[in-house]
Each structure stands twice: as C-alpha cells, then as structure tokens.
Amino acid sequence: MVRTFLKPDNQNISIRLPQSFIGKRIEVIAFIVDETNDDQIISDPVQTYFASEKVLSKDWLTPEEENAWKDL
C-alpha cells in the first residue's frame, strides 16, 4: 500500500507507483483531509456498510459458516 499526503497547486497531480503495481488494478481516492473526520464516517450507515462488507464477507462466506446457519 502506498499512502501519501499532498497539497496540489493546480488540478493535475502525478504519483509514482512501485514496480509491483504495474499491470495491476489499483484504486486511487482523493479527498480533503481537513473536511473529514472519523465521526462523520462512522455515523453514515451507507459508508459503514461499504467499508465493512468486503472485510466481513471473508468470515461469512466460509464452509464453516454455511454449516452453522444451514438449519435456519
């Protein structure tokens, strides 16, 4: 993972990626750090859902879980 903070002086930015990123699908997210806080993110149920879904699915989508819930 590459994480960096910058203060652009125009609408164009450029990032240098590690060689291991070449040819792979990556996600780049831009937001204003000063305008976000943890309280906003946590209190928004839609954002919490999207943030949690992928992580939780690793535990939910297992044969053990399927077996545990099969009778319900």
C-alpha positions as CSV (number, residue, x, y, z in Angstrom):
1,M,0.0,0.0,0.0
2,V,1.2,3.5,-0.8
3,R,-0.2,6.4,1.2
4,T,0.9,9.9,0.8
5,F,-0.4,13.4,1.5
6,L,0.0,16.3,-0.8
7,K,-1.2,19.9,-1.3
8,P,-1.7,20.4,-5.1
9,D,-1.1,23.8,-6.6
10,N,-3.3,23.0,-9.7
11,Q,-5.8,20.5,-10.9
12,N,-3.2,17.9,-12.0
13,I,-1.4,15.5,-9.8
14,S,1.0,12.7,-10.6
15,I,2.0,9.8,-8.4
16,R,4.9,7.4,-8.8
17,L,4.0,3.8,-8.1
18,P,6.1,0.9,-7.1
19,Q,7.2,-1.5,-9.8
20,S,5.0,-4.2,-8.3
21,F,1.9,-2.2,-9.0
22,I,2.4,-2.2,-12.8
23,G,-0.2,-4.1,-14.6
24,K,-2.5,-4.5,-11.6
25,R,-5.8,-2.9,-10.8
26,I,-5.4,-0.1,-8.2
27,E,-7.7,2.3,-6.5
28,V,-6.8,6.0,-6.1
29,I,-9.0,8.0,-3.7
30,A,-8.8,11.8,-3.3
31,F,-10.5,13.7,-0.5
32,I,-9.8,16.8,1.5
33,V,-8.3,15.7,4.8
34,D,-9.4,18.9,6.7
35,E,-13.0,18.3,5.8
36,T,-13.4,14.8,7.0
37,N,-13.4,13.3,10.5
38,D,-13.9,9.9,11.9
39,D,-17.3,10.9,13.5
40,Q,-18.7,11.7,10.0
41,I,-17.6,8.5,8.5
42,I,-18.8,6.2,11.3
43,S,-22.2,7.9,11.7
44,D,-23.0,7.4,8.0
45,P,-24.6,3.9,7.8
46,V,-24.1,3.7,4.0
47,Q,-20.3,4.3,4.2
48,T,-20.0,1.9,7.2
49,Y,-21.8,-0.8,5.1
50,F,-19.5,-0.4,2.2
51,A,-16.4,-0.3,4.4
52,S,-17.5,-3.4,6.3
53,E,-18.9,-5.6,3.6
54,K,-15.7,-6.9,2.0
55,V,-13.9,-7.5,5.3
56,L,-16.9,-9.2,6.9
57,S,-17.6,-11.4,3.9
58,K,-14.2,-13.2,4.5
59,D,-15.6,-14.5,7.7
60,W,-19.2,-15.0,6.5
61,L,-18.5,-16.8,3.2
62,T,-16.9,-19.9,4.6
63,P,-18.0,-23.6,4.7
64,E,-18.0,-23.4,8.5
65,E,-20.4,-20.5,8.5
66,E,-22.7,-22.2,5.9
67,N,-22.8,-25.3,8.0
68,A,-23.5,-23.3,11.2
69,W,-26.5,-21.5,9.5
70,K,-27.9,-24.3,7.4
71,D,-30.8,-25.1,9.7
72,L,-32.1,-21.5,9.9
